[in-house]
Amino acid sequence: MKRQDEPIERLVALAEEVDADFADIQERQAAQMLCRAGCSSCCRARLSITRVEEAFLRRGLASFSEERRNEFSARTREENRELCPALDADGRCGIYPFRPLICRSYGVPLRHHRAVALVNPPIIDACDLNFTETSLKVLPSKDVFDQTALLEVLETIDRDHCVDNDLPQRHRIPIAHILE
């Protein structure tokens, strides 16, 4: 493995960990979670991703047929498109194995830490379709995903990827630009 590929491999390992955590929470909270294939209420067109996620997605896109890539590209040019151009007509993600971390974690309760923790306590939120009958404040901590910690790990991996590839750091790329 080339040194330049190492951050991507770390991203893959992190994505697998996030997927496993999501599945565990979804299993424990099945009655409160409506997440399923075809539900695309959280899949918005203006999503942006890190450079390392871009590299991973581009690697995945290279494995698709030219026809499939052209379908994504055509959807990026649709006027007033509100949903992610990776979604097919049935609301299913066409890049699912290569989707960004935010897509892998959204739906379960997410804890967001704030800059001044003692003044502003963490925020816990989830997809508006989930947990409509239960207060997120009463969930066990094991059923709340720490989004801030995830983003810190992703930022480290992305920084290493940018340094290895002489790319500007802390630069996000709209997913639609990658699918063009």
C-alpha positions in Angstrom: 0.0 0.0 0.0 1.4 3.4 -1.0 1.6 6.0 1.8 -0.9 8.1 0.0 -3.5 5.3 0.2 -3.0 4.9 4.0 -5.5 7.7 5.0 -8.1 6.2 2.7 -7.7 2.8 4.4 -8.1 4.5 7.8 -11.2 6.2 6.5 -12.6 2.8 5.3 -11.9 1.3 8.8 -13.6 4.3 10.4 -16.6 3.9 8.1 -16.9 0.3 9.0 -16.9 1.2 12.7 -19.6 3.8 12.1 -21.7 1.3 10.2 -21.4 -1.2 13.0 -22.3 1.4 15.7 -25.3 2.6 13.6 -26.5 -1.0 13.2 -26.2 -1.7 17.0 -28.1 1.5 17.9 -30.7 0.7 15.2 -31.2 -2.8 16.6 -31.6 -1.5 20.1 -33.9 1.3 19.1 -35.8 -0.4 16.3 -39.2 0.8 17.4 -38.0 4.5 17.3 -36.0 4.4 14.0 -37.6 4.6 10.6 -34.3 4.5 8.7 -34.4 2.0 5.8 -33.4 1.7 2.1 -35.4 4.2 0.1 -35.8 6.8 2.9 -34.1 9.8 1.7 -35.4 12.7 3.8 -31.9 13.5 5.0 -30.2 13.3 1.6 -29.8 16.9 0.5 -28.1 18.2 -2.7 -25.8 20.6 -0.9 -23.9 18.1 1.0 -20.1 18.6 1.1 -17.3 16.2 2.0 -13.7 16.2 3.0 -10.8 15.6 0.6 -10.2 12.1 1.8 -13.9 11.2 1.4 -13.7 12.7 -2.1 -10.7 10.3 -2.9 -12.6 7.3 -1.5 -15.8 8.3 -3.5 -13.8 8.8 -6.7 -12.2 5.4 -6.2 -15.7 3.9 -5.9 -17.0 5.8 -8.9 -14.2 4.4 -11.0 -15.7 0.9 -10.4 -19.1 1.9 -11.9 -20.0 1.8 -15.5 -19.8 4.9 -17.6 -23.5 4.7 -18.0 -24.0 4.8 -14.2 -21.6 7.7 -13.8 -23.5 9.6 -16.5 -26.8 9.1 -14.6 -25.3 10.7 -11.6 -23.9 13.5 -13.7 -27.2 14.2 -15.4 -28.9 14.5 -12.0 -26.3 17.1 -10.9 -27.6 19.3 -13.8 -31.3 19.1 -12.9 -32.7 22.5 -12.0 -34.0 23.0 -8.4 -32.8 19.6 -7.4 -33.1 19.4 -3.6 -32.1 15.8 -3.1 -28.6 14.3 -3.5 -27.8 13.5 -7.1 -26.6 10.0 -6.0 -30.2 9.1 -5.3 -32.1 7.0 -7.9 -35.8 7.4 -8.6 -36.6 5.1 -5.7 -34.7 7.2 -3.2 -31.9 4.6 -2.9 -28.3 5.7 -2.7 -26.4 4.8 -5.8 -23.0 5.3 -4.0 -24.0 3.5 -0.8 -20.7 1.5 -0.3 -18.8 4.8 -0.8 -21.1 7.2 1.0 -19.6 9.9 3.3 -19.5 9.5 7.1 -22.3 12.0 7.6 -24.5 9.8 5.6 -23.4 6.7 7.6 -24.2 8.3 10.9 -27.3 10.4 10.3 -30.6 8.9 11.7 -29.3 7.7 15.0 -29.2 10.3 17.9 -26.1 12.4 17.5 -24.4 14.3 20.2 -22.7 17.6 19.1 -20.4 19.2 21.6 -20.2 23.0 21.7 -17.2 25.2 21.9 -17.8 26.2 25.6 -19.0 23.0 27.2 -19.6 24.4 30.6 -21.8 27.2 29.3 -23.4 25.4 26.5 -24.2 21.7 27.1 -24.0 19.3 24.1 -26.9 19.1 21.7 -28.5 15.8 21.0 -30.6 15.5 17.8 -31.7 12.9 15.3 -33.7 12.8 12.1 -37.1 14.4 12.5 -38.7 11.1 11.5 -37.1 9.1 14.3 -37.6 9.3 18.1 -40.9 11.1 17.8 -42.3 9.3 20.9 -39.2 9.4 23.0 -37.1 12.3 24.4 -33.6 12.0 23.2 -32.5 13.2 26.6 -33.5 9.9 28.3 -31.7 7.6 25.9 -28.8 5.6 27.2 -25.4 7.1 26.2 -24.6 3.9 24.2 -27.5 4.8 21.9 -26.2 8.4 21.2 -23.5 8.7 18.6 -20.7 11.2 19.4 -20.7 13.2 16.2 -18.0 15.6 17.5 -15.6 12.8 18.2 -16.2 11.3 14.8 -15.5 14.6 13.1 -12.3 15.0 15.0 -11.0 11.6 13.8 -12.1 12.4 10.3 -10.3 15.8 10.4 -7.1 14.0 11.4 -7.4 11.5 8.6 -8.3 14.2 6.1 -5.3 16.4 7.2 -2.9 13.4 6.7 -4.5 12.8 3.2 -4.1 16.4 2.3 -0.4 16.6 3.5 0.4 13.3 1.6 -1.2 14.6 -1.6 -0.2 18.3 -1.4 -3.8 19.4 -1.2 -5.3 22.4 0.7 -6.5 21.5 4.2 -9.9 22.1 5.7 -11.5 22.4 2.2 -14.8 20.7 1.6 -16.1 19.6 -1.8 -19.8 19.6 -2.7 -20.7 16.0 -3.5 -22.5 17.2 -6.6 -19.2 18.4 -8.0 -17.7 15.0 -7.6 -20.7 13.4 -9.4 -20.7 15.9 -12.3 
